[in-house]
Every structure is written in structure tokens, then in C-alpha cells.
Amino acid sequence: MEQTVDSRAYAFAYLIREASQVPADFNVEQDFEYALFLPQEIVPRFEVPRYVPRLLLAWPDHLSVYSHPSCSLEKTVLRFADISFVELERFLTACSLTFFASARVVHLPFHGRDREYVKMFLDHLKQRLLSIGKEPSLLCSRQVFGPHLDYKFEQIEVILKVDAEAVITRFFVPPREVMKPRLLRQEFSWTFGSEILLTQRELHLFSDDKDGYRQRYGFRASWIPLRNIVDIVLSGTPQSIVIQLLEGLCLKMLIPDDLCAEAEKFVRFAAEQVRRSHNCL
């Protein structure tokens, strides 16, 4: 008797390079370039998982996302040209990959044990996104602003394999211990750290902020192709560096008072590099 496949029982993610590797309970097109299977959340018995198995298929010009057939959800299609930026979260076992496009946001949570497969698939997508249109070329001297990176943010760059030779500029706001006065006591906590890093082809925004609080074990990494950046400016409400993107989207980096002067220097320099890149396109 023929056994049926139910990928809801699969425990691990895996990369797919040919149609024969696609779980048989997914009915999808077969001529994709590259794919990733993300398993269902594993929860104790009788609990409902927050997310079901998903299949991500990469084509030459778009990404297709399928949920398990039991969900009765239509597939999601994202044209690479419409993706504004990508955000990767890795906080212990609770991780996610999110695509921000002009008209939608596609959020894909996954377990921390699958992070290497997600990273490999994301690297493939980044190369596709960078291949759209003419590649910018920045020829300028390198400058670094703000304090030196601490060990954690150095390791974030290593984990995400940032090309040190391609770095044009960076600005770092380190985490800091702060004291909050309370009735009859003092409460100590930490502000989160942030880093903006501009290379010859892309911009990275790293942070260990999770819901407004610093997380010791994990980080958030936003990645933006250089051509998607409209401008980089300072904002006073709240005091922050604002990365303005196409379609009215933006990313912000909060700035403490004592680093305002360095932030102004960084913004002038980085904004000039963005303008140069636009002139090259």
C-alpha cells in the first residue's frame, strides 16, 4: 500500500536544488532555480503550532512562498524588483526572515536550529536582488564614525560574512547601562546597541533590540540593496538617523545626545555616497 507524505511531521529545514526533493504533499511548479523547506513549529502535544510547513521557491525574477496545503492559503509571490529590504532576526531559538515590499510584508518565523539553511537561501536571494539593474560603483576613501565596535557586533559581521574590503563607512552606537530611579531603590538596565554599515553595493543595519529591549543573545539584521536607498538624513523626533527607501518605507537608528556630532558627520558622508551611487546607475 502506497504511503502518503505529510511534511507536517518533518522536523528540520533543508535546501532543495531539484524537483525530486520537494515534499510530495506540496503541488508546485517544477522549474524553479533554488528552494528552501521550512518545517512546522514543534510544540507540546495538543497545542496548535503558530506556523505550518512552508516552501520558498526562487525563480530568476521572483520568490514564491507556499504554505502547507492543509492551510488552504494561496501562494505569495514577490517580485525581486519590488522587495525594498530584508530583515533577519536571530534571538536564541526564536528566529524569523521578513521581506518588506511596496505593498506587503511577508513574515516567515523559523526555529534557530535551521538558521544555517535559511542563511544559505538568503545569500542566494541577495545575489539575485543585487543583479537587478546596473550595479553601483563607489570609489572613495573609507571613513569610520562613532565608537569602536564591541565584540558582539564584530561577531555579527563575521556571522553574516560582511566583506571587510567592501566596507565604505560605519557608525556604531554601543549598548549602555542606564539607571532608572524607583521608589526607595534604583533599577539598572541596558539600552540596545546599533550599527549602520555601508558597502559598495548594500547597506546593513544591525541591532540587538527586541521589542524595545536589549537582548544579550541574538540580533536583528536589516539588509538593503544600495539602489533602494533614496536618502540618509537626521531626524529630531526622536533623535535618529533615518534611511529613506523607495515606496515611502524607512529604517531608523536612535542616536544618544553625546553622539549627535558624530552622527551628523556620518550622515553627510553616507548621503554623499548614496548620491554618487545614483549617478552611476
N, C-alpha and C positions, 0 to 999 in steps of 0.2 A: 504493500500500500504506500502510495507516494506521500511523503511528509511535507507539510506546508511550512513555509518560513515565516517567522514572526520576529521582526527586528526589534520589537519592544523588549525582548529578552536579551539583546546584546548589551554587554557591559562597557565596551570600550569604543573609542573613536578610531577610525582608520582612514588612510588616504586611498583614493580609487583612481587608477590610471587606465582602466579598460572596462567596458560594459559588463563583462562577466563577473566583476567584483561588486556590482551594485546589489544590495539586498533584494531578493526576488519579490518581496511584497511591495516594493516601490515600482510603479509603472511610469518610467521616464524615458525621454529621448536618449538615444544611444550614442550620438556622435559628439559628445562633449570632449573638452580638452583635458580637464582635471576635475577631481571631485573630492568631497570630504563627507564622511558619515559621522554624525554626532548622535550619541545614544540618549535614550530617555534618562531622566533623573532617577537615581536609585533611592528609594525611600523605604521605611519600615512597612511591613505588611498592613494592609487596609488603609494606607494613606494614598492620596491622589498625587501623582508627580506634577510638578509645576510645568515641566516641558516634556514633550514626547520625542521620539527619534526624528531627526531632520537630515535632509540630504542637500548638500550645496554643490551645484554644478557650475563650473566655469567654462564659458564659451569665449570666442575671440573678442566679442564686444559687450557681453553682459553676464550677469550672475543670476542663476535660478535657484530658489530655495523652496524645497518641498517638505511639508510635514507628513508624518505617518498617515497612511490612508484612513485609519480609524478616526481621524480628526475631522474629515470632510472639509478641509480647508483648501482653498485654491492656492496654486503655486504663486510665489512672489518673484517678480522679475525686476532686476535693477540694471539699467544700462550703465556701463562703466563711466560714460561721459556725464552721467547725472549724479554720481557719487561725489559729495563735497569733501567729506573726511571720514576716517575710520577710527574707532576707539576700541582699544583692548584693555580690559580690566583683569587683573590677576590678584585677588585677595584670598590667600590660602586656597581652599578648595572651591570657593565661590567665584567663578570667572565668567566673563562674557565678551562677545565680539559684537560690535554695533556699527552698522552702516548708516550714515546720515546723508540723505539725498534731498533734492529740492522739494519733493512732495511727500516724503515718507521717511520713517526711521525703522530699520529692521534690526531687532534686538535678539541675539542668539546666546543665551546662557549655556554654559557647559561646565563640566567638572574639572578641577585642577589637574587631575592625572592625565587629561587629554591635551594639555597645553602645547606640547611639542608638535603634535599633528596640526593643531589649529595654527600655530606659528608658521609651519611649512606651507600650509594652504594660503595663509595671509601673505606670505612672501611672494607666492605666485601671482596673487591678485594685485599686489603693489606693482609688480613689473608690468602687468597689463595696464594699470592705471597710468603709470609713468610713460607708457608708449603712445598714449593718445596725443596727437598733435606734435608740434616741434618741441624738442627738448631745450629748456633754457640753459644758458651757459653764463655762469657768473665768474668773472675774472677780477679779483680784488684781493687786497690784503685781509688777513684774518684778525678779528678782534674779539676779546672776551670781556664780559661785563659782570659786575656783581662779585660776590664771594666765590671762593674755590668750591668745586663740587665736594660733597661729603661722600663717604664710602658707598652708601646705599645708591645714590644717583649715578655714581660711576658704574656700579654693577648693573643698573637698569640699562645703561648704554651698551654694556657688554652683552647682557641677556638678549637685547633686541638687535645686536650686531650693527650698531651705528658705525659707519665708515668714518674713522677719525680724520682721515686725509681729506674728506669731502666737507668737513665742518667749516662754515664761514664765520659764524658767531654763536654765542650762547649767553643766556642770562639766567642766573640761579638765585632763588630765594630760599635760604635754608630753613628747616623747621626750628622752632624756638620754644623754649619752656616759658610759660606765662603763668602769672599768679592772679587768681580771682578772689577778692575779699568776700568772705561769707560771715554770717553772724557767729561771733565767738571763734572763728577759725579762718584759715587760709587754704584755698584749693588750688593745686597746681595741675596744669595740663600742658599740652603741646599744640602749637599751630602746625599745619602741614607744610611740607616743602614743595617747591615747584621749579621747573626748568623749561625754558624755551630754547630750542636748538635749531638753527637754520643751516642747511647744507646747500650744495649746488643744485639740488633737484627737489628738495622737500623740506617741510617744517615739522618738528616734533614738539609736542607739549607733554611733559611728564609731571606727575603729581602723585603723592601718597595720600590724597584726600579721598575719603569715602563718606558721603552724606554730611560734609562739613567738618569731619573729624580726621585727625591724622591716624593712619593705620601703619603700625610698625612692619607688618608682614604683608606686603603687597604694593601694587602701584596701578595707576591709570596712565595709559599712553595714547595720545591722540596723534594721528598721522595725516598730513595734508600735502598733496602734490603742490609744488610751487605755483603752478598756473592757476590754482583755485583761490589764491590769496589776492584780495582786492587791495588791502592796505593794512598797515600796522600802526595803531595810534594809542595815545594815552587817554584815559577817561578818569574823571574825578568823582564819579558816583556809581559804585565805590571806586576808590583809587586803584586803577588796574591798567594793565596792558591789554588792548583789545585787538584780536586778529580778525579782521573783517573778511568774510568769504563771499563767494558768489551766492546768489539767491537770497541775500539778506541774512545768512547764517553768520555766527561769530563764536569765538572762543575767548575766554578771559583768564588773566593771571593776576591775582591780587598782589599789591605792592605795599610793603610797610613804609612808614614815613622816612626812615633813615636810608632807604634805598631809592628814593624818588629821583635823585640826581643821576644815579647810575642808570635807572630805568629810562630817563629822558635820552641819555646818550645812546643806549641800546636801540630805542625806538627810531631815533634819527638814522642810525646806521642801518638797521634791518629794513626800514621802509625804503631807503635808497636802493638796497639790494633787490627788493621786490620790484621797484620801478625799472631797474635795469633788466630784470628777467622779462618783464612785459615787453620791453623794447626789442628783446631778442626773438620774441615769438612771431 
